[in-house]
Amino acid sequence: MTRKFTKDHEWVLVEGDVATVGVSDFAQSQLGDVVFVELPEAGRVLEQGKEAAVVESVKAASDVYAPVSGTVLESNQALVDDPSKVNGDAEGEGWFFKLQLSDAAELDDLMDEAAYKAFVEASH
């Protein structure tokens, strides 16, 4: 399993041709207490880099972008009921949605964990 990151602070964990997507721990720490999430519906086709979901915190609302293209298989309904799961475990139980990958080569455009950490340190 490979976890990759975007410059917009989304992560994607790929298992076979299924990609699980969420926001990074850094992103949730910048957002503060998450109070609402709007997730994509199953069957929606997402394009890499385009808006996929919305996360709102006590500080701000932010778009969540699709790190890779694909078709939404499911959204994490537990987040709708308890958005604070994003703060508690952003890179685990706080996942946003799962996609059927349409182009695995898009993963090559993303950063691995070490590159992402360096990116965050350099930009903040």
N, C-alpha and C positions, 0 to 999 in steps of 0.2 A: 504494500500500500504506500502510495506516495502522496504527501501533502505538499501542495504548492500554494503560493500567495500572489496577490495582485498588488499594484501600486495604490489601489483604492482600499486596501486592507480587507479584502475577502480572502477566504481560504477555500481550497477544494481538495477533497480526499478521494482518490480514485481507487475503486475496487472493480477490476474487470472493465466493463464499459458503463459502470454506474458511478456518477460523481456526486458526492455529498458536499454541500456548499454552506458556508456560514461567514460570520465576520471574525476577524482576528481578535485575540485577547487585547492587543494594543488598541484596536478600534473601540471595543466596549469600554476600555478604561478612559478613553477620550470622550466618549458619549456620556458617561455617568449612568445613573439609574435608568434602565430601559423600562418604558411604561406601555409601549404598544408596538406590535409588528404587523405588517401587512404582507402576506406571503402569496406567491403565485399559485394558481390553480393547477391541478393535475391535467396534463394534456397540453398546457401552454408551451409553445415553442419559443425558446430564448436564444438570443444572439449574443456572442461574446462581446463584453463591454457595454451592453445595453442594460437599462434598468430592469430589475427582476423583482425587487421587494423594497419595502420601506421599513425603517426602524426609527422609532421616536423615543427620545429620552427626556428627562426633565430639562436638559439643556437645549436640545435641537432635534430636528428631524433630518434623516439622511437617507439617500437612496442606496440600495445594495445592488451592485451590478453583477451580471452573470460572468464568472471568470472563464467559462467555456460555453460553447453553443450546445444546445440539446433540447430534449423534450422533458418537461417536468413529470416525474413519476409520482412524487408525493411531497407534501409540505409537512413541517413539524407542527402539528396542531397543538401540541403541548405548549408551544410558545405563545399561541393565541390566548390560551387560558392563563399562562404564567410567563409573561415576557421577561421577568427577572432571571429566568434560566440563562439568558444571554450573558448577564453579568456573572453568574455563578460558574458557568462552564462554557465559555464562548466557542472553544474549539472541540467540544464534545457534545454533551446533552443539549447545548444551545444552537445546534445546527438549524439552518433555515429550510432547505429543500434538497431533494435528490433529483438528478437529471440522468436521462439516458444520453450518453455522449454521442454527438454526431460527428465530431472530428477530433480524434485524440491528439493530432499534431498540434492543436492549439495549446496544449499543455507546455509545449516547448517555449512558448512566449512568457511563461510565468516563472516566478522566483522560487527556489527551494528555501527551506527554513533559514539557513545561514545567510543567504543573499537578502532575504526579507529583513532579518534582524539588522544587518548592516545598513539597509535602506532606511529603516525606521530611525536608527541611531544618527545617520547622516542628515536626515530631513527634520529631526526634532531635537 
